[in-house]
Amino acid sequence: MNHLFAVIACFIVAACSAASHAFAADAAKSKPLPPIPLSLDEVLAWVDRSHPLLKGAGTEKMTARGKLLKALGAFEPILINDMELERFIPSGTTDTRTAGFNDTVMEFRHQSGVRAQAGVRDVIGTAAAKIPDLGFNNGRNQVVLGGFIPLLRGLMINPDAAELQRSQLADPMADVKISQTRQDLFLAAATQYWDWVAAVKLADIQKRALSVAEDRAKQVEGRAKAGAVAPLDVVEANQEVQRRREIWIAAQRAVEQEQYRLSMFLWENHAPVTPPAERAPDLPSQVTVPPPETVQAHKLQAKADRPEVREVGIEAKLNNIDLELAKNNLLPSLDLSAEPARAPEKFVLGLGYRFGAEFRIPIFQRRSRGEVLEAQAKADRLVLVQKFREQQVVVDVDNALSAIERAKERIAVAAESLRLAKTLEEGERFRFSLGATSVLFVNLRERNSVDSENQLVRAKADYQKALAFYQWAIGAWAKSEPSAVPVTYRARE
């Protein structure tokens, strides 16, 4: 009998346990999970993926391809069909004779300035002479050849070839503009992100301070009814509630303002997305500052990676093309040409080709000398600009390191100030509970604690912004590729 009761009791306990576990599971399912914190990596990936300004900068690549195709158009083969026909009336007769030709020629042009053409000439009419050279089909057809060679000016460097060289630099220049846009957007997004996080934390501080003031007001009202404190303390407590409520409302407005500003970096379906305040993460702890040798390596690398420096280098290459073209224009013009005779009356006599050599030289060369002087002056200026940009990179890195170090010092000082303020606050509350002080002094101690905590939050936010500034200064974001950062769930503690 006892064994039977023991079995029944075990069954009841097991059933109750299973029911409790099922109830707990249902409760866990019904309880909503806390929101996933919005990380800086997610914000930057969002910017890289869908920001309109970065997409607009990407069209520079298409523009560069258009410039290259446009420049290549000057050297593409050209099919020419030329027909010349004339009628002759011999002197003293009324008979007319028709003579002419039809040329079908392919013309080729090289970047060196050499032009060549090859094709076939068909005889038209009966009055034309038979072709003695390069002819076939009983003299009714002829192989047509021609060429143009610049021996001095225009050889290897000419306006069309220079334009092609410039267009080949359009793609690297487009990369520089995209990198510059990405760098600036990433820095602006990171700065705005930490401003938003700081605004949320500051609003939380004010909300907690308001809650404490409201609880104290109720407490003071109860003690005033009991005659333990003066009625004036009730007015003091209620006035503090209103003061803190006003500050909290202003803090809420600051959060909304930073939300809207941050939304301009978070685009989805061609519209900005406003992040909820619940997704604001905690301010992270400090990271290790790079050692001096690493900083020196970062400076050297930044001199090569920063878009501002790369842009000056490309501008110098473009100016070198202009300088070479200007120097080439100082040379006299000596051109050799050979081409088929284009006049039918000459063709009737059997003259099929024209050969020529032309020599030209400007007397004063004012235009060419002016172009050389202008290009040389720009080259000298770009050398100075290059030095300035490189030193600017070094100064930016040093400035970022200074901001990091000063922010770290501020965090240490603000943390100690907050610790002392909390100690004074707790002591003042204890004295108030003993009746040794008034509500005014408790409020002042609490205000001091809130101000100290605000300063600590601002110092932590400035530290994170200084780290972002350092990444910008060393050009770490200049070569980053668009990527999607997976979001890992991390519940708030």
C-alpha positions, 0 to 999 in steps of 0.5 A: 500500500505504501508503495502505491502511495509513493508511485502516485506521489511521484506521478503527481510531482512529475506532472506538476514539474512538466506543467511548470516547465511548459508554463515557463516555456510559454512565458518565454515564447510570449516575452519579446526579445530585446532589440539587437544593438546597432553596431558601427560595423553595421552602419558602415556596411549600410553606407557602403551598400546603399548610400546615394552619394556613394552610389553617385560617386560610383558613376564616375567609373562609367564616366571614365569608360565613356571618356576612354571610348571617346578618345579611342574613337579618334583611332578607329578604322574608317571606311571611305567610299569616294566617287569623282566624275567629270565630263570633258568636251574636246575643243572644236567638237561637240562630243562629250567624254566622261572620266572618273573613278570610285575609291573604296578605302579603309583608313587607319590611324595610329597613336604615333600620328602615322596614318595609312590607307588601303583600298581599291579604285574602280575606273569610270568611263571610257576616257580614263587612261589605263592604270599602269601601276598596281593595276589589275583587271586589264587596267580597270582597277587599281590598288590604292595606297596612301600614308601620312608620317609626321617626322617632327611635330606630332610624332608619338605625341599629338593632341589625340594621343594626349587625350587618349592618355588622359582618358586612361587616367580617368579610371584611377581618378574615378577610384580616387573620388569614390575612395574620398567619398567613402572616407568622408561618409564613413567618418561622418557616419561614425561621428554621427553614430556615436553622437546618437549613442551618447544622446540616448545614454544622456537621456537615460541618465536624465530619465533615471534622475527624474524617476528619483526626484518623483519618488522623493517628492512622494516621500517628502509629501508623506513626511510633510503630512506627518509633520516631519518636514516643513511644507516648503520642502514639498515645494522644493521637491516638486520644483526639482521634479519639474526642472528634471522633467524639462531637462529630460524632455530636452534630452529626448529632443536631442535623441530624436534630432540625432536619430534623424541625422543618423538616418541620412546614412541608413538608406533602404528602398531609396529612403532614410531609415530612422533607427529606434533608440532601443537599438543604441548599444552601450559605449564600449571599453577602451582599446589599446593604442597602437605602439609608435612603430605601428603608428609610423608604419600607418603614416607611411601607408597613409601617404600612399593610400589617402585619396588626397595624396593619390589625387595630386599624383594623378593630377601630376601625371595629367599635367606631364602629358600636357607638358610633353605635348607643349614641348612637342609643339615647339618642334617644327612641322615636317610631314611626309604624305603619299596619296592617290590623286583625287582630281579626275582630270589628272587621273585621265592623264594617267597620274595616279599618286601624289607625293609631298613633303611639307615643312613649317616652323613658327617664327616666334613660337609664342603659343608653344612657349606659353603652353610650356611655361604654363604646364611647367608652372603647374608642375612646380605647384603640384610638387608643393601641393604633394608635399603639403598633402603628405604633411597634412596626412602626418598632422591628421594622424598626430591629431587623431592620436592626441584626441585619443590620448586626451579622451582617455585622460578625460574618461579617467578623470570623469570616472573618478569625479563620478565616484566622488559625486556618488559618495557625496550623494549617498552621504547627503541622502543618509543625512537627509534620512536623519533629518540633518539636511534639507531636500535642497542639498540632496538635490544639489548632490544629485545634480552634481552626480548627473553632471559627472555622469554626463561628462563621463558619457561625453568623454567615452563618446569622444574617445570613440569618435577619436578612434574613428578619426584615426581610421580616417586619418590613416586611410583605412576606409579608402580601399574598403570594398562593399560588404555585408556585416552579419548581425549577431544577436547580443542581449542587453545585460 
